[in-house]
Amino acid sequence: MSGNIRLLAETLERAKSEDRAALIAYLPAGFPTVDGGIEAVKAVFDGGADIVEVGLPHSDPVLDGPVIQTADDIALRGGVRIADVMRTVREAHEATGKPVLVMTYWNPIDRYGVERFTAELAEAGGAGCILPDLPVQESALWREHAEKHGLATVFVVAPSSKDERLATITAAGSGFVYAASLMGVTGTRESVGEQAADLVGRTRATSDLPVCVGLGVSNAAQAAEVARFADGVIVGSAFVKRMLDAGDHAAGLAAVRELAGELARGVRRVS
């Protein structure tokens, strides 16, 4: 069975045709429980997200700040497994028909087996993987199997990336490019900063792939700011924080649905 890289491309192209950025949400699988996490992904889609990244919880998430680390810890203590991540992808995609990616560090895939992981992700209806710590020069095996199974390979670029390095990364990637808006770990911030606009411009000079910006976006005003120059706006910690701060699971679902609606209006705001 082939994965949904084409659906991902069509979704990003549709947003572009509507003269707006796509809204991409992130939530970890297994948080607060496996079933609860699936409900949360459906809720953000219902609120207005175009695409969702499902995080594979990791014990040493080097890119993630304290909010996502807390959620990952809850999921890991609950016994979340890769099978639960695949189930999350499958049920969210089947319920909505929208593209779902997995965001994961490389070590769990390496242990699980690249062929097994890509085959199962495609069978679950996944659109691809975001791999923040997989060096491009060591990615040939992954890319071979991802392409075979119709999955996008999304690499992360940062403001520190030199132009030559950007060209190497974008040439190897597919689906879209994840542009980290600033140096550091995930989390909400007061300002997204000018570094993000510069990085998007430099990345576009090397590739026709859509460039989506993450790290630091937490409200509609910031989403609107980023949407002026990016093809997609990625929001993670703000969704997770809404779930963590909610009094109960129902309130958490309502909170992330509401935030998705606010952000969806933000990416559609005319500058």
Secondary structure, 3 states (H helix, E strand, C coil): CCCCHHHHHHHHHHHHHCCCCEEEEEEECCCCCHHHHHHHHHHHHHHCCCEEEEECCCCCCCCCCHHHHHHHHHHHHCCCCHHHHHHHHHHHHHHHCCCEEEECCHHHHHHHCHHHHHHHHHHCCCCEEECCCCCHHHCHHHHHHHHHCCCEEECEECCCCCHHHHHHHHHHCCCCEEEECCCCCCCCCCCCCHHHHHHHHHHHCCCCCCEEEECCCCCHHHHHHHHCCCCEEEECHHHHHHHHHCCCHHHHHHHHHHHHHHHHHHHCCCC
